[in-house]
Amino acid sequence: MQVSDILRVKGHTLFTVPPHETLAKAMLLMQEQDIGSLVVMDKGRLAGVLTFREVILQINRNGGQVGITQVAEAMDASPLVCSSDTDMDAVRRMMLERHARYMPVMDGTLLMGVISFYDVAKAVVDAQNFENKMLKAYIRDWPEKDEA
């Protein structure tokens, strides 16, 4: 299974924010869309990722206030990325090693989507359920031995 399989099921809806946007507006967008991350794009290029983790860290650095902080001050400027043809086993390893909950999918400089740890876990469970169903069907249809 590859990342493209997840994107095909999930869809390609993306929410982005420029680095000069205020953190308050970015947080409002995340709340309105019920999402845990925003891709930060600057002049058509990936500049970083803003997740609820970065938001909380920045608010803590600001003494509990959002203030006039810009997204660029809070974002992860070097996020973990993958491509559409990245194997799911590699994605799981990368996300676990870096404790990443969200990963932009890039094909060259083109943003294809964002996958979450939830998306990866769901894909694994769905694949295992399909495999279990096929194995059960195979066992149920097991040919009987000829008694010759």
ROTIVEX-260599 format. One record per residue (C-alpha): residue in one letter; chain; x, y, z. Coordinates in Angstrom, 2 decimals, decimal comma. Example, Ala and Ser with C-alpha at 12.3 -4.5 7.8 and 13.67 -1.06 7.14 Angstrom:
% residues 2
marlum:a vodren:A px:12,30 py:-4,50 pz:7,80
marlum:s vodren:A px:13,67 py:-1,06 pz:7,14
% end
This chain:
% residues 148
marlum:m vodren:A px:0,00 py:0,00 pz:0,00
marlum:q vodren:A px:1,21 py:3,47 pz:-0,86
marlum:v vodren:A px:0,37 py:7,02 pz:0,23
marlum:s vodren:A px:-1,53 py:7,54 pz:-3,03
marlum:d vodren:A px:-4,00 py:4,85 pz:-1,89
marlum:i vodren:A px:-4,81 py:6,85 pz:1,25
marlum:l vodren:A px:-5,17 py:10,12 pz:-0,69
marlum:r vodren:A px:-7,49 py:8,44 pz:-3,19
marlum:v vodren:A px:-9,87 py:7,45 pz:-0,37
marlum:k vodren:A px:-9,36 py:10,56 pz:1,75
marlum:g vodren:A px:-9,60 py:13,11 pz:-1,02
marlum:h vodren:A px:-7,45 py:16,13 pz:-1,74
marlum:t vodren:A px:-9,08 py:18,87 pz:0,34
marlum:l vodren:A px:-6,30 py:21,07 pz:1,66
marlum:f vodren:A px:-6,23 py:23,95 pz:4,09
marlum:t vodren:A px:-3,24 py:26,22 pz:3,84
marlum:v vodren:A px:-2,10 py:29,42 pz:5,47
marlum:p vodren:A px:0,65 py:31,91 pz:4,57
marlum:p vodren:A px:3,53 py:32,36 pz:7,03
marlum:h vodren:A px:2,66 py:36,03 pz:7,63
marlum:e vodren:A px:-0,88 py:35,17 pz:8,82
marlum:t vodren:A px:-1,58 py:35,67 pz:12,50
marlum:l vodren:A px:-1,58 py:32,62 pz:14,71
marlum:a vodren:A px:-5,03 py:33,66 pz:15,97
marlum:k vodren:A px:-6,51 py:33,50 pz:12,45
marlum:a vodren:A px:-4,80 py:30,18 pz:11,78
marlum:m vodren:A px:-6,22 py:28,77 pz:15,02
marlum:l vodren:A px:-9,69 py:30,00 pz:14,03
marlum:l vodren:A px:-9,41 py:28,23 pz:10,66
marlum:m vodren:A px:-8,31 py:25,01 pz:12,38
marlum:q vodren:A px:-11,25 py:25,27 pz:14,76
marlum:e vodren:A px:-13,80 py:26,07 pz:12,03
marlum:q vodren:A px:-12,65 py:23,20 pz:9,82
marlum:d vodren:A px:-12,10 py:20,80 pz:12,76
marlum:i vodren:A px:-8,57 py:20,01 pz:11,60
marlum:g vodren:A px:-5,35 py:19,49 pz:13,50
marlum:s vodren:A px:-2,93 py:20,96 pz:10,99
marlum:l vodren:A px:-2,42 py:23,58 pz:8,33
marlum:v vodren:A px:0,16 py:23,50 pz:5,58
marlum:v vodren:A px:2,09 py:26,77 pz:5,47
marlum:m vodren:A px:2,63 py:27,86 pz:1,89
marlum:d vodren:A px:4,78 py:30,78 pz:0,79
marlum:k vodren:A px:4,66 py:31,85 pz:-2,87
marlum:g vodren:A px:3,44 py:28,42 pz:-3,95
marlum:r vodren:A px:6,08 py:26,51 pz:-2,00
marlum:l vodren:A px:5,92 py:24,49 pz:1,19
marlum:a vodren:A px:7,22 py:26,67 pz:4,02
marlum:g vodren:A px:6,20 py:24,52 pz:6,96
marlum:v vodren:A px:3,39 py:22,90 pz:8,91
marlum:l vodren:A px:1,37 py:24,30 pz:11,76
marlum:t vodren:A px:-0,21 py:21,74 pz:14,06
marlum:f vodren:A px:-1,93 py:22,03 pz:17,39
marlum:r vodren:A px:1,40 py:20,99 pz:18,94
marlum:e vodren:A px:3,19 py:24,06 pz:17,54
marlum:v vodren:A px:0,27 py:26,27 pz:18,55
marlum:i vodren:A px:0,43 py:25,08 pz:22,17
marlum:l vodren:A px:4,21 py:25,44 pz:22,30
marlum:q vodren:A px:4,03 py:29,00 pz:20,95
marlum:i vodren:A px:1,27 py:30,04 pz:23,35
marlum:n vodren:A px:3,38 py:28,66 pz:26,19
marlum:r vodren:A px:6,41 py:30,66 pz:24,96
marlum:n vodren:A px:4,14 py:33,74 pz:24,88
marlum:g vodren:A px:3,22 py:33,31 pz:28,53
marlum:g vodren:A px:-0,21 py:31,88 pz:27,77
marlum:q vodren:A px:-1,17 py:34,50 pz:25,18
marlum:v vodren:A px:-1,53 py:34,30 pz:21,40
marlum:g vodren:A px:-0,68 py:37,97 pz:21,00
marlum:i vodren:A px:0,28 py:39,18 pz:17,53
marlum:t vodren:A px:2,35 py:36,11 pz:16,74
marlum:q vodren:A px:2,64 py:35,18 pz:13,10
marlum:v vodren:A px:2,38 py:31,61 pz:11,84
marlum:a vodren:A px:6,05 py:31,72 pz:10,77
marlum:e vodren:A px:7,09 py:32,08 pz:14,42
marlum:a vodren:A px:5,19 py:28,95 pz:15,50
marlum:m vodren:A px:5,32 py:26,58 pz:12,51
marlum:d vodren:A px:7,59 py:23,61 pz:12,01
marlum:a vodren:A px:9,78 py:24,94 pz:9,20
marlum:s vodren:A px:11,23 py:21,54 pz:8,33
marlum:p vodren:A px:8,33 py:19,11 pz:8,46
marlum:l vodren:A px:8,53 py:15,46 pz:7,64
marlum:v vodren:A px:7,25 py:14,94 pz:4,06
marlum:c vodren:A px:6,62 py:12,00 pz:1,78
marlum:s vodren:A px:5,58 py:11,46 pz:-1,83
marlum:s vodren:A px:2,52 py:9,76 pz:-3,29
marlum:d vodren:A px:4,52 py:6,64 pz:-4,07
marlum:t vodren:A px:6,01 py:6,27 pz:-0,58
marlum:d vodren:A px:5,27 py:2,86 pz:0,91
marlum:m vodren:A px:3,01 py:2,83 pz:3,98
marlum:d vodren:A px:5,54 py:0,86 pz:6,04
marlum:a vodren:A px:8,09 py:3,63 pz:5,46
marlum:v vodren:A px:5,51 py:6,29 pz:6,38
marlum:r vodren:A px:4,64 py:4,50 pz:9,63
marlum:r vodren:A px:8,32 py:4,24 pz:10,57
marlum:m vodren:A px:8,99 py:7,91 pz:9,77
marlum:m vodren:A px:5,95 py:9,14 pz:11,69
marlum:l vodren:A px:6,78 py:7,00 pz:14,72
marlum:e vodren:A px:10,46 py:8,01 pz:14,78
marlum:r vodren:A px:9,67 py:11,74 pz:14,60
marlum:h vodren:A px:6,44 py:11,60 pz:16,64
marlum:a vodren:A px:4,75 py:13,24 pz:13,66
marlum:r vodren:A px:0,98 py:13,31 pz:13,56
marlum:y vodren:A px:0,69 py:14,99 pz:10,15
marlum:m vodren:A px:2,74 py:14,66 pz:6,98
marlum:p vodren:A px:2,47 py:16,73 pz:3,80
marlum:v vodren:A px:2,53 py:14,67 pz:0,61
marlum:m vodren:A px:4,71 py:16,33 pz:-1,99
marlum:d vodren:A px:5,34 py:15,30 pz:-5,58
marlum:g vodren:A px:8,32 py:17,46 pz:-6,40
marlum:t vodren:A px:7,24 py:20,94 pz:-5,37
marlum:l vodren:A px:3,51 py:20,20 pz:-5,77
marlum:l vodren:A px:1,49 py:19,68 pz:-2,58
marlum:m vodren:A px:-0,75 py:16,65 pz:-3,13
marlum:g vodren:A px:-2,34 py:16,44 pz:0,30
marlum:v vodren:A px:-1,73 py:15,80 pz:3,97
marlum:i vodren:A px:-1,97 py:12,46 pz:5,71
marlum:s vodren:A px:-2,40 py:12,04 pz:9,42
marlum:f vodren:A px:-1,38 py:9,29 pz:11,77
marlum:y vodren:A px:-5,11 py:8,50 pz:11,98
marlum:d vodren:A px:-5,24 py:8,05 pz:8,18
marlum:v vodren:A px:-2,28 py:5,67 pz:8,33
marlum:a vodren:A px:-3,75 py:3,66 pz:11,22
marlum:k vodren:A px:-7,13 py:3,45 pz:9,47
marlum:a vodren:A px:-5,50 py:2,22 pz:6,25
marlum:v vodren:A px:-3,62 py:-0,48 pz:8,15
marlum:v vodren:A px:-6,77 py:-1,64 pz:9,97
marlum:d vodren:A px:-8,77 py:-1,65 pz:6,72
marlum:a vodren:A px:-6,07 py:-3,70 pz:4,98
marlum:q vodren:A px:-5,95 py:-6,18 pz:7,87
marlum:n vodren:A px:-9,74 py:-6,49 pz:7,91
marlum:f vodren:A px:-9,75 py:-7,20 pz:4,16
marlum:e vodren:A px:-7,00 py:-9,80 pz:4,56
marlum:n vodren:A px:-8,86 py:-11,45 pz:7,45
marlum:k vodren:A px:-12,04 py:-11,57 pz:5,38
marlum:m vodren:A px:-10,19 py:-13,21 pz:2,48
marlum:l vodren:A px:-8,51 py:-15,74 pz:4,79
marlum:k vodren:A px:-11,82 py:-16,65 pz:6,43
marlum:a vodren:A px:-13,44 py:-17,11 pz:3,01
marlum:y vodren:A px:-10,53 py:-19,29 pz:1,92
marlum:i vodren:A px:-10,71 py:-21,43 pz:5,05
marlum:r vodren:A px:-14,49 py:-21,78 pz:4,74
marlum:d vodren:A px:-14,07 py:-22,99 pz:1,14
marlum:w vodren:A px:-11,15 py:-25,31 pz:1,99
marlum:p vodren:A px:-11,29 py:-28,35 pz:-0,30
marlum:e vodren:A px:-11,83 py:-31,65 pz:1,45
marlum:k vodren:A px:-9,27 py:-34,47 pz:1,03
marlum:d vodren:A px:-10,07 py:-37,22 pz:-1,39
marlum:e vodren:A px:-10,43 py:-40,49 pz:0,49
marlum:a vodren:A px:-8,95 py:-42,67 pz:-2,25
% end
